[in-house]
Amino acid sequence: MRISEIKERKIIHRPTLSFNEYGKRIYHSYEYYLPYNPGFKGNETQRLFAKWIDIALFAVIFYYVFNIQILAGILLSIICVIISGAMSEFYFGTTLGKKIFRLKVIDDEGNNPELRTSFKRNILCLANLYPTFSEVTSKSIAMGRRTTVQMHFSMHLNNTMCTTYIIKESKMEEIRTLLEDNRSANHNQRIGSN
């Protein structure tokens, strides 16, 4: 069983135009099975700061230990973060920056990613740092209607291409339980059909 195969049961209550005898609105219930999302909302900012922490650590080492100019140290630290990030994600499932934010990288089966996959996703993280801009219109009584430009970092390309997930460490037990429950349900279903 893979994380991408897990379905979550969701029940949505939609209001109708009818009311019951007590004057309360009648709702229809709709049941859906949606793909399970192990991630969490707003993880892009934490992932970006985690990457900056990893880069800053190497940049400080290059600057103070090896006396390399700061700009050259930053460029070298990006290369070191890609290599060390791939190794630490393979062995530990996290990097120093991700550990500070209690983030973990897992593959589609709930394990640490393979070294090749981790190396690929760390190279692809360079494309993730490309910002996207969007216009946001807000309206308030004091300021009236205002249109501003917001900058976002899309941090999902590497996970999408490598079928990996960034999760909170505390969610790991829930994911293992879901994987085990779905494995046993599929096993029982195969036995029942034979």
N, C-alpha and C positions, 0 to 999 in steps of 0.2 A: 504494500500500500504506500502511496505517495501523498504528500501534502496537497499537491495539485488535484488529486482525485477525491479529497474529502469534501463532502457536502454538508452544509449546515442547514438545519430546519428552521425556517423563519415563518412566523404567523403574522400577517398584516391585517389589521382591522380597518375596513373602509366604511365611512358613514353612508347611510342611504337617506332618501328623502322621507322615509316613514318614521313614525314615532309609536311607542308602545302605549298601553293604557295609562301609564303614570306620566306620560309626557316626555319620556327619555328617548333619545334618538336610537334607532336600531342600526346595528353594525353588521356587516358581512365579514366573515373571516376567510382569508385566502392563505393557503399554505404553499410555501415555496421552498425549494432546496437550492440554495445558493452556494457557490464555491467558498470554501473556508479561507479567510484571510488572516494569516498569523501575525502580520505586521501591525503597526499602530499608527494612528493619525499624527501627522506632524513630525515624523522621524527624520525628515530631510535636514532640518536645522541641527539636530543632535549628530547626525552622520557627518555633516559638514564641519562642525566644531571638532569632532573626533579626528577627522582627517587633518585639520589644521594643527591639532595638538601633536599628532604624529610627525608632521612636517617640522613644526617648531622645535621639537626635541632633537631631531637630527641636525637642523640648522644651527642650534646652539652648540652642539657637539663639534660640528665642522668649524664654527667660528672660534670657539674658545680653546678647543683641544688641538685642532690642526691649523689654526690661524688662516683659514680660508675666508676671503671676502664674503660678505653677507649674501650678495646676489648669487654668486657661484655656489655658496653653501646651500641656498634654497633650491637651486636647480639640482644639485647632487642629492639633497635630502628627498626630493620627489622620487628620484630613482630608487633610493634606499627604502622609502616608504612602500613602493610597489613590491620590492623584493621581500622586505621583512614582513609586510602585511600579508603576502601570500603564504609565507612560512608560518607565521603565528596563527593565521586563520586555519591552516591545515592542521596544526598541532593542537591549538587551544580553542579555536572557534571565535577568536576575538583578537583585537590589537590593543595597545595601551590606551589609545584615545577612546575606543569603543568600550573598554573595560570601565573607564571612568563614568561613562553614561549607562553602564550595565546593558550593553548591546551584545548580541551574539549573531554570528553568521552560520546558517545551516543550509544544507542542500535539500532537495525535494524529499529525501527519505528521513530527514530529521537529524542527520549526522553532520560533523564538520565537513566542509567541502574538500574534495580531492585537491591535491597540489596544483594540478594543471588547471582545474576550474577556478581555484582561488587566484592563481596568477593571471588568468584571463580577466576575471572580474576586477582585479586591482589595476590592470592596464586600462580597462574600460572606464574606470572611475575618473580618468582625465577628461573624458567626454561629458561626464556628469557635472563637472564644474562649470559648464557653459550655462550662463544665466538666461532665463526667458523673462520677458516683460509683458505685463498685462495692465490694461486700464481698469480702474475700479472707481465706480461712482457711488458716493455716499451722500446722504441727505440728513441734515439735522436742523433743528429750529434755530440755533445760534449761528451756524455757519452757512446755512442754505445748502444748495447743491454744489458738491465739489467733486472734481474728477482728478484722481492721482494715478501715478504709475507705480506699480509694485514689481519688485524683482523677485523671482523664484528660481531656485536651483532644482532641476529635475534629477533626482538621485535614484532613478529606477532602471535606467538602461542596462547597467551591468547585472542587476539581479534578474531582469527579464531575459536577457540573452543567456545567462548561465544557470537559470532555474535555481536561484538561491534566494534566501529570505533573511532580512534583518529583523530580529525579534528582541524583545526584552528577555533577560535571563530568567525572570520569574515566570515567563510563559512556557518555558521548555517542558515542564511537567505536564501541562495541559495538552501540549502538542503530542507528547509521547503517549498519553492516555487516549487521545483521539485516534492516533495511528494504530494503537493496539486494539481498540474497540472495533475500528473498521476492518482490521485484518481478521479478527475473530468472526465478525459478522459475515464477511465475504467467504471465509472458510466454511462456516455453518451453512451458508446459502449454497455453496458448491456441493456439500455433502447431501443436503436436502434434495437437490436436483438430480442426484445420481440415484 
